[in-house]
Amino acid sequence: MFLGELEEVLEATQAPEFQRCMVPLFHQIGRCLSSSHFQVAERALFLWNNDHIENLIKQNRKVILPIVFPEKNARNHWNQAVRSLTLNVRKIFSDVDPELFEECLLKFQEDEAREEETKMKREAAWKHLEQIATMKAASNEAVLVPNRTSSNKPSG
């Protein structure tokens, strides 16, 4: 409902008003674009089907593209329609400003690599703590280590 109403408001919005609200607005639209709920992501992607809104986005692409860079859904969304629509939006940005698109793609890949590195470090730290706990348990020292395979909910 939010996205439907938003489209109607944006349809009547001129460039100066759009520029005043576009940053927080596209942070929210970006969250919608990456939603695992296919109807939310699909409806957000449909904004690019509106010529007026697409033109506003294209005119302000240097601000908007880094906020909503459409890469995760193109690769990972479970819904084929969302992946296809994401590829269409990706192509629009790529055709309009290939250099900006490549810049954003490079930053996305760097961020993704950094996330993977952080994940590996976190897993290594947990493994190390589990080894220490196992050694201390063997020597009858009391150590509390949460079981990672069970639910994270507190018991009781």
C-alpha positions, -999 to +999 in steps of 0.1 A: +000+000+000+029+024+009+045+018-025+012+023-044+005+056-026+041+066-030+039+062-068+009+084-069+026+111-049+058+109-069+038+111-101+027+146-090+061+156-076+084+180-095+122+178-094+129+204-066+105+187-042+118+153-052+154+163-045+145+175-010+132+141+001+150+116-022+178+105+002+156+092+030+129+081+006+153+059-014+168+045+017+133+032+024+128+021-012+161+003-010+149-017+019+118-025+000+138-035-031+158-060-010+128-074+008+125-112+008+087-107+004+083-108-034+053-085-036+072-057-017+103-060-038+083-063-070+061-033-062+092-012-055+108-023-088+076-013-106+085+024-098+109+022-127+079+014-150+066+049-145+082+073-170+080+104-147+095+086-117+122+069-139+131+103-153+134+118-117+156+088-107+178+091-138+183+129-132+194+121-097+212+089-103+245+100-087+227+101-054+201+074-058+221+045-074+246+042-046+217+040-022+196+013-040+223-005-060+203-035-073+228-063-071+218-086-043+183-093-057+197-099-092+218-127-077+200-140-047+163-133-046+142-165-045+115-151-068+123-152-106+101-122-114+120-100-088+153-112-103+141-103-138+128-069-127+160-062-108+180-070-140+158-045-159+165-017-133+202-027-133+203-023-171+186+011-169+213+024-146+240+007-166+228+022-199+223+057-185+257+060-166+281+031-172+309+046-152+287+053-121+273+018-124+308+002-125+318+024-095+288+011-075+294-025-087+330-023-075+320-009-041+293-036-038+319-063-045+343-048-020+316-046+007+306-082-001+342-093+003+346-074+035+314-090+049+327-125+040+360-118+057+342-106+088+321-137+088+351-160+085+369-141+114+338-144+135+335-182+128+373-186+135+369-168+169+339-190+179+359-221+169+388-210+190+365-203+220+350-238+216+384-254+216+394-235+247+362-245+264+367-282+254+402-281+268+390-265+301+361-290+303+386-318+300+405-304+330+372-300+350+373-262+348+338-247+346+332-230+313+299-218+299+297-220+261+264-217+243+256-245+220+255-229+185+233-257+170+205-251+194+180-222+194+193-189+206+162-185+227+168-184+265+155-215+282+131-214+310 
